[in-house]
Amino acid sequence: MKKVQISPSILSADFSKLSSEIKKLEEGGADMIHVDVMDGHFVPNLTIGPPVIKSLRSHTNLPFDVHLMISPVHKYIKNFSDAGADIITIHPEATDSLIDSINHIKNLKKKAGVSLNPDTKISTVEKYLDKIDLILIMSVYPGFGGQKFIPEVVSKIKTLNEIKKNKNLNFDIEVDGGINFENSKSVIEAGANILVSGTTIFKENSGDIKKNIETLKSI
């Protein structure tokens, strides 16, 4: 089983001092930085775009794990690649051709991720799993931070992990949405090896980021 990695979501950070927040995450043991990009169209919220990612790129050497919740997504992939994204994750519902978008990401020498909403079936992506670097299982409906974890997705993680083992594939399984100290064990046991967490990392233990990351890693 792959070592558990933590990808803190800066959606829960203080946006007035993002560069110093990212530095705290790096010093606290984060493995990558999760950047939620929302367009107010595909999901009901509006966040940051390529210029902000580009401005943050020089402040850390950690990989940028960029989750694009935008539609249509294909024509914007290069913008986020150029801005400094290392992993680019898209939703099947946001592109006319999932395989074309996956290949586009790979051709830009970036890792390709595909995100599955709670009601998006694994069969949507199953035939492409050998070309995907990461599957992001959403354990909330995307759009806002601080939502409650949907426990039904644990069985979905297990199923995906079984497919991965049976087909001898090597993609990462990332989980995002309401991850905390109580539910993280169940998703790790189900097969997840990357945890996205925002509220827990930035708010628990009086905002002790290092302690919160270490706790999630040790569960």
Secondary structure, DSSP 4 states (H G I P E B T S, - for coil): -PPPEEEEBGGGS-GGGHHHHHHHHHHTT-SSEEEEEEBSSSSS-B---HHHHHHHHTT--SPEEEEEE-SS-GGGHHHHHHHT-SEEEE-GGG-S-HHHHHHHHHHTT-EEEEEE-TTS-GGGTGGGGGG-SEEEEESS-TT-SSPPP-TTHHHHHHHHHHHHHHTT---EEEEESS--TTTHHHHHHHT--EEEESHHHHHHHHH-HHHHHHHHHH-
